[in-house]
Amino acid sequence: MRAVTGDPDLGAPGASAWYFAYGSNMQTATFSGRRGIAFLRAVPARVAGWRLVLDKPGIVPVGHGFANIVPDDTTVVLGVLYEMRASDLDHLDLTEGVLIGNYRRVEVVAETLASAATRVAAQTFVSDRRDISLRPSTRYLACLIAGALEHGLPAAYVEWLRAVPACEESAEALSFRPLLDDALGRRR
């Protein structure tokens, strides 16, 4: 990936890639721990022209929604811009269900939140799968809040996340998570 503007070192060509996380992958415990991705650096960032929604059905129906972004020219989505090995993008595709249509990978232009903002071409995930009746679980929303706090996203954004209506985690999710964690842990 290449830097679009700003710091020439941010996004220099090579064996690394940029990934923009807006959901539970903002949290290091999920991104590095659960998914097994060793990132080189993490930077708070925004992507214009997209809006966060929390109504995407899971890979397995568990009764609550997950993060997704949808086009919206009037707003921005906040998240974490990770520099990582380019080879780890394939692993992310696998763990995010790209191969089975859960998400698809797209390129966006992310802008760091630093006072001397830098714009970087980055990969992220989007889905056309939506169900407006779904709400995120309190456990899942806590991952987003933890990631936003960990990476210094604006306090107003953290408060907005805290105000999102959520539901208790379903029995289906509780029983499915150990199976998913086991499958994800096999890579580490």
Order of alpha helices (4+ residues) and beta strands (2+ residues): beta-beta-beta-beta-alpha-beta-beta-alpha-alpha-alpha
